[in-house]
Amino acid sequence: MTTTAGPQTNWAGNIAFAAPDFYRPATLAELRAVVTRARQVRVLGTGHSFNDMADSPGAQVSVAGLPPDIEVASASSLVRVAAGLSYARLAAELDRHGFALRNLASLPHISVAGACATGTHGSGPANQNLSAAAVGLELVTAGGDVVELSRGDDAFPGAVVHLGALGVVTRLILELVPSFQVSQRVYEGLPLDVLDAHFAAIMAGGYSVSMFTDWRGPRLTQLWIKSLAEDGTPPVTEEPWFTAAPARSARHPVPGMPPETCTQQLGVPGPWFERLPHFKPEFTPSAGDELQTEYLLPAGQAVPALHALRQVGERIAAVLRICEIRMIAADELWLSPASERDSVGFHFTWLPDTAAVLPVVSLLERQLAPFGLHPHWGKIFTTPTADLHASYDRLPDFLNLARHYDPKGKFRNAYTARCLGRLAVALAHPPRPGRRRTQAGSRPGRPRRHPPLPG
Ligand SMILES: Cc1cc2nc3c(=O)[nH]c(=O)nc-3n(C[C@H](O)[C@H](O)[C@H](O)COP(=O)(O)OP(=O)(O)OC[C@H]3O[C@@H](n4cnc5c(N)ncnc54)[C@H](O)[C@@H]3O)c2cc1C
C-alpha cells in the first residue's frame, strides 16, 4: 500500500510530526504488510497527546481505516471494539445496547487504543483508569504476527498501558456495566483551607468529582460533582456544599470559554456518556489552544501536595489556563500511573507557550518529587529516565516484554528512549529474582485467535 498525507501535527499543534511516511490501511492484511516492511513504525491515534510519543522516525500508521466494528456480547457484558474508534462513537452504541463503561475522560474525542496506551483516566475514588476495563487485546507485532492477549495471561497487565511500544493494537475487549444515569452540578468558591480536613470527603461526595483552581487565589474556582442520578444524595442539591455555592447557570472550567461546549449541568439527569465527560463530542474540548501536564501521586499525599503547589502558586498562575484535581483508583497494570496505588491527579492546562511552560513544569516536578510522582504519559513532562525507572517496579519486566515482541526496536522513537531508556537499558536490567515476571519459556502471549465472544 502507498503512503498518504497524514496529520502534520498533534491536536495541540505543539508537535510537528517528523515521520516521513503515513499509512492508513483498510484491512488487517494491509496493516500487517506495512508493519512487516517498515524499519521503524509508530501508531497515531487521534493525536490528542501533548508530546512526541506518537511520532516516528519512519512510518506512522493509523488504524482509523480498519473496519469500525463494535461487537457487544450482552450475556458476558463485554464489547470487542476496533482500536481506532473514539469513545464518543463507542459510548453511544453501548448505550443503545443498555450498557456503559464505568468511567470516561474529560473528552470523548480520543481513540480507545490511544487512551488505553497512556492510562488515560477520569475521576472518582472508586473509578480506575479507562484501560483497566480491558480484558483482551489484539496486537500486530514487529514481525507482522497477530497476537492476542487476555486477562489471566502473564503478560496482560504489562501489555495494556504500553506507550505504543509493543505493536499495533487493532482491537480491544472491554468490560461493561449496565447503562446508568448521572446528574452533575457545579459549585463555586470553595476556600482551599477547607481541603485540609475535608479533601477525601469532598472527593467521595459524588461518583466522579473534579476540583478546579486557577491558583490566583486561595480557593477552588469550581467543583464539578457528577452523581449517580438514582442515589439522589447530596451534594447534587441547590444547597451550598462545604460552603461552596451552587452555580446558577452552566459553567466552563476554563475562564472565558463558552459553557455551551460542556455537558449538561444544573442537576439535570441524563445518560452516563453525556455527563461523565466535561466536554461534548461535537465541539472542540477544553480551550483548544493549550498545552497540558499531569502528575499522579499516592492519594494520601493530596493535602501535602496541595500545600507544596500553593508555595509556587504565582509561578503556576502566570502560565495557566486552569488546574484540575481528580482521583483515580489503583489498578494492576505495570505502567499505569495509578499502578498499585489509589491516586490523586494534579492536572494543568497551560497557555500554548512551550518556552514559558517548561520551566514551570520542571518546578512542579521538584515540588511534587517528594510525594512520588508519576507523570501522565500523554502530556508534557521532563521527568528523567532514571526517576521513571525508580518509580515503576515493573518497568524492567515491561522492557523484557517489549524486547520479546519487538527485538529490534521497530516501535521505538525518541519518546521511548527518554522514558524507557535505549534498548540496551533493557539488557542492563535483568528481571529481579522473586517477583512475578514474564520469563523465558513462559510465553508472554501466544499467536492465537480470541474465540467469538460468548453471548
Ligand atoms: C483536550 C484534552 C483533554 C484531555 N483530557 C484527558 C483526561 O480527562 N484524562 C486523561 O487521562 N487524559 C486526557 N487527555 C490526554 C489524552 O487522553 C491522551 O493523550 C490519550 O492518549 C490520547 O489518545 P489518542 O487516541 O489521541 O492517542 P495518540 O495521542 O494519538 O497516541 C498516544 C499513544 O498511543 C499510541 N497508540 C495509539 N493508538 C495505538 C494503537 N492502535 N496501537 C498501538 N499504539 C497506539 C501512540 O503510538 C502513542 O504512543 C486529554 C487530551 C486533550 C487534548
The ligand as a Gaussian input file, in Angstrom:
#p B3LYP/6-31G(d) Opt

LIG

0 1
 C       -8.425000      18.434000      25.399000
 C       -7.818000      17.201000      26.006000
 C       -8.354000      16.677000      27.172000
 C       -7.784000      15.542000      27.760000
 N       -8.373000      15.033000      28.865000
 C       -7.842000      13.944000      29.479000
 C       -8.448000      13.381000      30.626000
 O       -9.525000      13.780000      31.054000
 N       -7.806000      12.356000      31.238000
 C       -6.628000      11.870000      30.785000
 O       -6.074000      10.966000      31.414000
 N       -6.061000      12.339000      29.646000
 C       -6.649000      13.358000      28.987000
 N       -6.081000      13.834000      27.821000
 C       -4.920000      13.135000      27.263000
 C       -5.356000      12.042000      26.266000
 O       -6.412000      11.292000      26.789000
 C       -4.221000      11.072000      25.976000
 O       -3.147000      11.774000      25.476000
 C       -4.616000       9.929000      25.018000
 O       -3.557000       9.020000      24.938000
 C       -4.962000      10.451000      23.631000
 O       -5.461000       9.411000      22.823000
 P       -5.201000       9.440000      21.245000
 O       -6.113000       8.469000      20.606000
 O       -5.257000      10.837000      20.761000
 O       -3.712000       8.872000      21.179000
 P       -2.411000       9.477000      20.480000
 O       -2.064000      10.750000      21.165000
 O       -2.605000       9.517000      19.025000
 O       -1.349000       8.347000      20.866000
 C       -0.984000       8.124000      22.201000
 C       -0.053000       6.916000      22.269000
 O       -0.784000       5.735000      21.992000
 C       -0.178000       5.019000      20.916000
 N       -1.260000       4.410000      20.153000
 C       -2.405000       4.998000      19.727000
 N       -3.170000       4.103000      19.090000
 C       -2.482000       2.926000      19.116000
 C       -2.739000       1.619000      18.613000
 N       -3.866000       1.334000      17.948000
 N       -1.809000       0.669000      18.798000
 C       -0.655000       0.934000      19.451000
 N       -0.373000       2.149000      19.952000
 C       -1.274000       3.123000      19.795000
 C        0.591000       6.059000      20.127000
 O        1.661000       5.490000      19.408000
 C        1.085000       6.948000      21.243000
 O        2.228000       6.368000      21.806000
 C       -6.647000      14.936000      27.176000
 C       -6.106000      15.443000      25.987000
 C       -6.708000      16.552000      25.405000
 C       -6.164000      17.074000      24.102000

